[in-house]
Amino acid sequence: MDLFFNSLTGLVLIGIGLFGVRSDPRNMNSRLCYKSRSAMRNKDTWLEANRYSSLIMIMGGIAAIIIGIIAYLVPGIPANIKGQVCTVLAIITFISTFPLTELHLKKVFNDRGKRRSA
């Protein structure tokens, strides 16, 4: 049962990421999407921000599941510590999503929301 609860955090992150990937691109005012001033400049920046932030969530979820499985297999670690490690990883993923996505948008788009030439 500990393995399930250790992996649950990762599954939630993956679910949020998949929801973001499948969000309706026509509705920039959707409740569950990545919103920032730079992301909402136009449809292209909005789609890229949601795609990238969803990818971060999915990757964080996969990492949390892998770490949860490893923690489950290592003997001698108390169950509460194993769960806390997965929870901390989820918090780090949530917090890092904003600056990483903003940096990505600055690399891909100029100040007016137009894609930079390669």
Secondary structure, 3 states (H helix, E strand, C coil): CHHHHHHHHHHHHHHHHHHHHCCCCCCCCCCCCCCCCCCCCCHHHHHHHHHHHHHHHHHHHHHHHHHHHHHHHCCCCCHHHHHHHHHHHHHHHHHHHHHHHHHHHHHHECCCCCECCC
